[in-house]
Amino acid sequence: MATDAPVPRPGILDIEAYVPGLSSVPSGVKPIKLSSNENPLGAAPAALAAYRAAADHLERYPDGSATALRRAIAGRYGLDADRIVCGAGSDELLSLLAHCYLGPGDEGLYTEHGFLVYRIAILSNGGTPVVAPEKGLKTDVDALLARVTDKTRIVFIANPNNPTGTYIPIDEVRRLRSRLPQRVLLVLDAAYSEYVRRNDYEAGLELVATTTNTVMTRTFSKIHGLAALRIGWAYCPAEIASVLNRVRGPFNMSSPAIAAGVAAMADRAHEDAAVAHNERWLAWLTAEIEKLGLAVTPSVANFLLMHFPKGEAAGAVACDTFLQSRGLILRRVGAYGLPDCLRLTVGTEAENRAVVAALAEFAGKHGLARSGEAAKPAPGKGAR
Ligand SMILES: Cc1ncc(COP(=O)(O)O)c(C=O)c1O
C-alpha cells in the first residue's frame, strides 16, 4: 500500500457513516416503510404542482438566496427573512454550524441518545464530541451544564429528540441558555416541532430573537412531506446568518425545492391534516403496543420508541427480523445506544394496523403480554 496516500484530517476516520432507515426487505414482499419518520400523507398537492412546474426551467440556476422561500417562511411565522438561512435539509445546516463555530481542540456537546448527525458534524470539523447522559430518556439540562468546559463551543439539542420522541419544556431550554456561557452556540433542532401538542413546549423562536447565540433549525422533510427535496431552514441572529451565508454553497437549494417549499408553506390545511392524523394514530399505536406487553416511551413526535426484553429470542433484533419478513421496516436504534428498542414511524391507517397485527403475532409467540417483562422499562428508561 502506498505510504504517501492522502490522509483525511484527524477525527474523520472516527466517524461511523450515518446509516439511514432501510427501504427494502429481503423477502421481496411489498415493503411498508416506517423507518424514517416520513409523512404518511405525502406532500401537499400544491407543493407537487409547484415542483412539476419548476421542471420547465431546469436550464436556469436557482436563486442562490432562496428569497421566495425565506419570505414565505418569514411571512408564515412572523420572522425577519434576512435572518433565515435555507439548506439542503436541516442536516446541511447542522453541519455548517459545526463547521463555522468549532474546530480542532474544541468540544461539541449533545445528549446521550441525541440525533447522530451532531456527532458526525463535530468530528468532521476536528472537534471532540462530549455526551451528556439523559434522565428517563429525556434531555437533562443539568447534565449538559455539568459538561461545559472552557473548550465547549456548541451545544446541540433536538427538541423533541429523535429517536426517543421526548421533549423538554421551553422553561428548561431557557434555563440551559441562561446558564451556558455567552460564547457557546446553542442549536435547537426543532425538526419535529410542528407535531408537538403540549402547552409548555415552544420550538425556540423567541430565544433566537432575543439572544445573540441561539439558532433554531427546522425541516420540510417531516410535517411537509418533502424529504426527497432536501429543504431545511435555520433562524439565526443576524451575525450568524451572515457567517453561514459566507460558507454555504452558493446554490445549495434547487429551484424545484424552493418552489415546492413556498407552496407547502401556504397550505395550512395539509399541515393541519398531518398533525391531526398523527395525534390520532400516535395515541392509538401507543395504546395498542402497550396492550401487547411492550413498553413505549411517551412520544410527542411522529414516531415512537418501543422497548423489548433483553436477549435473543424475544428481543428487538429478533422482532425486527420477524417484521421484515412481513414487509414491515422499522428502525433499529443500537447506534443510538438503544439496542433493545425499535423506532416506529406513524404510518397510514392500514400501515399502523398491519404493524400492530404483526407485533401481536410476535408478542403472542414469545408470551410478552403474559410475562410483562418488556412492559417494565429499565430504571430511568421510558419514564413519563
Ligand atoms: C432530530 C432531527 N434533526 C434533523 C433531521 C434532518 O432532517 P432533514 O435533513 O431531512 O431536514 C432529522 C431527520 O431525521 C432529525 O430526526
PDBQT file of the ligand as one rigid body, heavy atoms in Angstrom, charges set to zero:
ROOT
HETATM    1  C1  LIG A 401     -33.768  15.403  15.037  1.00  0.00    +0.000 C 
HETATM    2  C2  LIG A 401     -33.547  15.525  13.566  1.00  0.00    +0.000 A 
HETATM    3  N1  LIG A 401     -32.927  16.614  13.102  1.00  0.00    +0.000 NA
HETATM    4  C3  LIG A 401     -32.691  16.782  11.793  1.00  0.00    +0.000 A 
HETATM    5  C4  LIG A 401     -33.089  15.836  10.878  1.00  0.00    +0.000 A 
HETATM    6  C5  LIG A 401     -32.686  16.045   9.442  1.00  0.00    +0.000 C 
HETATM    7  O1  LIG A 401     -33.730  16.344   8.645  1.00  0.00    +0.000 OA
HETATM    8  P1  LIG A 401     -33.506  16.868   7.160  1.00  0.00    +0.000 P 
HETATM    9  O2  LIG A 401     -32.042  16.886   6.860  1.00  0.00    +0.000 OA
HETATM   10  O3  LIG A 401     -34.263  15.933   6.306  1.00  0.00    +0.000 OA
HETATM   11  O4  LIG A 401     -34.072  18.256   7.179  1.00  0.00    +0.000 OA
HETATM   12  C6  LIG A 401     -33.740  14.682  11.294  1.00  0.00    +0.000 A 
HETATM   13  C7  LIG A 401     -34.126  13.645  10.325  1.00  0.00    +0.000 C 
HETATM   14  O5  LIG A 401     -34.462  12.553  10.627  1.00  0.00    +0.000 OA
HETATM   15  C8  LIG A 401     -33.975  14.525  12.683  1.00  0.00    +0.000 A 
HETATM   16  O6  LIG A 401     -34.566  13.431  13.159  1.00  0.00    +0.000 OA
ENDROOT
TORSDOF 0
